[in-house]
């Protein structure tokens, strides 16, 4: 551009007639500077950029404003436009015919770019298309990307497509940049003019099977509590009350230490906030029947287990809502859990209490009826429910297992394991019997996952309910798995002890030394070393030890 062109540009701008804006010398200088740039010069943002002068005046118009129900494995297109506020200088309005100077960048050596970035590409990504060579022709193939960049024009409509992969929350950051090209923007030669966030919630498709599963989980939890009440012997409770130290240790472990332990695990591990809330809820509701069955199988102290279950049913009506209210506030966020649903949790806990009380009353006054109910109704039903949960339950809640969240699984395993170790160690410290220590550890590590699952599913909104229920579902598998591993280790320990004991007895029998004086009637003998006769395996079962006496 020569001096004549610059002079003509100044004249054309000075001749503009406007009522609300008078261009200053600095603004004219900036426009002249932008029109004087050599097209072959590498662009670097400078303080003389026209768009940079308008920083803060740009904004995005997005339709829809947010997405709250994007289904998994589906996609949705989002439309947006980059607009300028009304304070835009009239020197560039339509009246002078120079609007394209800014809006379409026809006379400028810059471009307006928009970058769209996903905060979690595992939940949702952006769909872009690439031409891939097929057998006969180029094929337009969709590709999922975490970040895309596109060239835009002001006041024009543009769009991008979001593809949902799994349940969760994701935020897309839209940034308006001024740069010479997309490549220059990626290289860092750009200036941000405006940005905004776009929130998306990915949910599962609601099915009748999900509702049936949630209702059955609540029914089974109530039935288990009723069954525990039916087998509760009041005489065993009276007997256990003579040992209050073990009961006090169990109460502290279950209602004081376990919630704090869950809170620490949730803060240490890389868990989503709704998953952290689910971990806290599981730790606040002990019981569930797993520990009682494990105590019976391991032949631990049964009266202590029965008494601890009675204390659990009564105490958790007050402690569980208190802990969820106090510690649950740390897991609140803008997306997901905003209000702690204490009232709804209390209703589900009350249903457990009334079911247990009914079973206890029946066993106290009609023990024959309680035995019949356990034998003909509760046990067969629970066996059938277990088979259905392992098969259909996994299929219905496949989102928990595909893909597997390693941190959630580790938290669901770490919580009962730490509870087991903590209770057993405390029992040893306070010099409790071995059977007491085993019962304390088993009951502390047992958690009522079914009632927590039902309370979460019927209380929270999606997808927060699905994310928070990940921990109860995993814990239903980790607790029995933990008990199986412990039983295998105990069997190996008992086998080794039995083998070592038998070897010691065998060695003592074959390699003992007889000494002394053998006195018989009218005969005396001197002591002499024992010569052990070697015996074959076939003869060993029938031959006794032989002693040679001189």
ZINOR-V32711 format. One record per pair of residues at least 4 apart in sequence whose ideal C-beta (glycine too) atoms are under 6 Angstrom apart, sorted by the first residue. I is the first residue (numbers start at 1). GAP is how many residues later the second one is. If there is no record, write none. Layout:
i=(I;I)
gap=(GAP;GAP)
This chain:
i=(1;1;6;16;18;20;21;21;21;23;23;23;30;32;33;34;37;37;43;44;45;45;51;51;52;55;57;57;58;58;58;59;60;60;60;61;61;62;63;66;67;68;69;70;70;70;70;71;72;72;72;74;75;75;76;77;77;78;79;79;80;81;82;82;82;83;84;92;92;94;99;100;100;101;103;104;110;111;112;113;113;113;113;113;114;114;114;115;115;116;116;116;116;116;117;117;118;118;118;118;119;119;120;121;121;123;123;123;123;124;124;124;124;124;125;125;126;126;126;127;127;127;128;128;128;129;129;130;130;131;132;132;133;134;144;149;152;164;167;167;167;167;167;168;169;169;170;171;171;172;173;174;175;175;176;176;177;177;177;178;178;179;179;179;179;180;184;185;201;203;203;209;213;214;214;217;217;217;218;220;220;221;221;222;222;224;225;225;225;226;226;227;228;229;229;229;230;230;230;230;230;232;232;236;236;237;239;240;240;240;244;245;246;246;246;249;249;250;250;251;252;253;253;253;254;254;254;255;255;257;258;258;259;259;259;261;262;262;262;262;263;265;265;265;266;266;266;269;269;270;271;271;271;272;273;273;273;274;274;274;274;275;275;275;276;277;277;277;277;278;278;279;279;280;281;282;282;282;282;282;284;284;284;285;285;285;285;286;286;287;287;288;288;288;290;290;291;291;291;292;294;294;294;295;295;295;295;300;300;300;301;301;301;304;304;305;305;308;311;312;313;313;315;316;316;317;321;321;321;323;324;325;325;328;332;336;337;341;344;345;348;348;352;362;362;362;363;363;372;373;373;374;388;389;397;398;400;400;408;409;410;412;412;412;412;413;414;416;416;416;418;419;419;420;420;423;423;423;424;424;427;427;427;427;432;432;447;449;449;449;449;452;453;453;455;456;456;456;456;457;457;460;460;462;463;464;471;474;475;507;508;513;514;514;515;516;517;518;518;525;526;528;530;531;533;535;535;535;539)
gap=(4;35;26;80;72;70;68;69;70;4;5;68;18;4;15;74;4;72;137;145;4;146;127;142;139;138;27;28;118;135;136;24;20;114;136;20;22;18;16;133;133;133;134;6;94;130;132;134;92;130;132;90;86;88;86;82;84;82;78;80;78;76;70;72;94;72;4;6;10;5;4;4;6;6;51;49;68;40;40;36;38;64;66;72;36;38;62;34;60;10;32;44;56;58;30;56;7;28;52;54;51;52;50;4;25;43;45;47;79;38;40;46;76;78;19;38;19;22;34;15;34;36;15;17;20;11;13;11;13;7;7;9;5;5;19;33;6;38;35;37;232;296;299;34;32;166;30;26;28;26;24;22;17;20;17;18;8;13;15;13;15;5;6;10;11;4;5;5;262;259;260;187;183;240;243;233;236;237;236;165;230;229;230;129;133;65;127;130;131;129;133;151;81;127;130;131;129;133;140;143;144;74;128;67;70;70;64;63;64;67;4;185;58;186;190;177;191;58;190;4;4;4;170;191;4;32;190;60;64;4;25;161;24;25;64;157;17;18;21;153;64;4;146;149;5;10;13;138;142;137;4;5;136;195;58;60;63;62;190;193;194;133;192;195;55;51;54;60;191;190;193;132;192;47;171;165;170;189;190;193;36;39;40;31;35;163;167;26;161;25;161;158;159;160;156;189;151;152;155;13;4;148;189;5;10;144;147;135;138;139;134;135;138;132;135;134;138;135;4;4;40;43;4;4;33;32;21;24;25;4;4;15;17;12;5;128;127;118;115;110;103;107;99;4;7;8;4;7;4;4;5;4;4;4;76;4;70;73;62;65;4;59;62;63;66;65;4;29;63;66;4;25;26;21;25;17;18;21;13;17;5;9;10;13;4;5;28;4;23;26;27;20;16;19;4;4;9;12;13;8;12;4;5;4;4;4;4;4;4;4;4;17;16;33;12;11;10;7;31;24;24;22;17;17;13;4;5;8;4)
